[in-house]
């Protein structure tokens, strides 16, 4: 016999990912195993062998849903194939770098269970993994292209380039470089550079960008680098190294992906135009480009790019609100990825088991209503984990994920000192387990810590007399067949006096449910007798309706008496958690109010009395 009201002991320990992964990643394993055969897309992915992927954010702000999705997709591909997932910090844009953003990025990824095999904090064979520490490598490779006449130094001042853009705009011409420095002889360029003249290094591009194969969009055709109809000779020669010696994103991206042996790049579709340029750089260096997969943008219901107004807030905000790590990764994974499962709720291990490059073409509309649905489903999963003998990692432990944050929030309430944790010792551990028992009892409705207390106040303070009197107490049958008479109130309330016969040792959910069912059965028998005495034909359907009416009445009365009529867990669970003394006390108060109220109501003619 299981007692839901007893304190719950927290399990500790960790499980391991199933695939060949590093020791750091193993602590993020799910206790769930994949019970479904691999899809064709998943099988195809694994057949190619281990892959190396990367997430390369800039520390210019907070990690948002779109960036989290990019990191997750790359992480899943690496873990599913037994490969490696790298984290690389692209901090070459010093003007936009936000202090503290890098450390916050680490915390958000680690919280979500997206642990990198190589990168800052963990090292790796291709360190350093911060681009600001790799300047010499980028400069060296830019110089290689200059020596091969595939790149050149541009000495144009920022003033001249601004005047060029103004002129082009006034004439309706493309905004592009005019190639002034493209044809400076190499010896003159070397001399100007040796004198310390400020310059950038540009790449010489052919008349068209090369095409490439994309895993999502298929063959991407080559595109022209200049307009043949324009009288103005423009060049789209991209800058590779800026005048301050820092590389641009494009050069650093290509060089790092090559030397870090990245095999697959998954990123947003907004990078497709730049991929032409990147492929051109790979060809210029004589390198093989990685496999590209571009996924659509995240849009709101109006098909506009997500903004804060749509809930596209940073990951820390979701974390602070109390969403579970696997809720966020599950939600994000479904934005632009399709699978063959019959349902969408998956922990991290299940996402790895079912990983593929089956990304949907086009943009994804984000509906945040599904986020809370996924949260409730994962809460139910975690409750079931506590029933087993398996150890539970912190990121799947409802005590850590929900009970502790709820207690911390409640401590900030002005009325916290007056709240009662019934049948509970006066320490945080006991209070956390008390809260956990409430969560478990109503697990199908649990969402966030923010709304927990307001929805469950009756667990911490009894309904006042005013609360009970403000609601009409349930006192008659509804939807009963014609001929069934309303129960006499005094006898109805007396039926619950027998609850006091249940001992403290037997005060548990099964016993309380058994008692409630007994009251329902006795009431249904009485009403059935009245029904047949009225001359109505007895049928099984009529009996079912009568019993259902009594069930509604009894449960409504108990909910009114114990919880002031508020919604929440089953009344037997509520009484088991509150304990025997508090439950009987509340029933006694409710009985007095019920009887006082019903004395003022007109008693139906022919009313019968329930026999005790």
Secondary structure, DSSP 8 states (H G I E B T S, - for coil): ---TTS-----------SSS--HHHHTT--S----S---HHHHHHHHT---EEEE---SSS---HHHHHHHHHHHHHHHHHT-EEEE-B----GGG--TTHHHHHHHHHHHTT---SBBTTTB-TT---BGGG-HHHHHHHHHHHHHTTSEEEE---HHHHHHHHHHHHHHT----B--TTTT--HHHHHHHHHTT---EEEE---SEE--EEETTTEEE--EESS-TT-SS--B---EEE-TTS-B-HHHHHHHHHHHTT--EEEEEGGGHHHHHHHHHHHHHHT----EEEEE--EE-TTSSB--GGGT---HHHHHHHT--HHHHHHHHHTSSB----SS----HHHHHHT--S-B-SS-EE--THHHHHHHHHHHHHHHHHHHSSS---GGG-HIIIIIHHHHHHHTTSTTGGG---TT--SSHHHHHHHHHHHHHHTGGG---HHHHHHH-GGGTS---HHHHHTS----S-SS--TT-----HHHHHHGGGGGGGS-STT-SHHHHHHHHHHHHHHHHHHHHHHHHHTT----HHHHHHHHHHHHHHHHHHHHHHHHTT---S-HHHHHHHH-HHHHHHHHHHHHHHHHHHHHTS---TT------
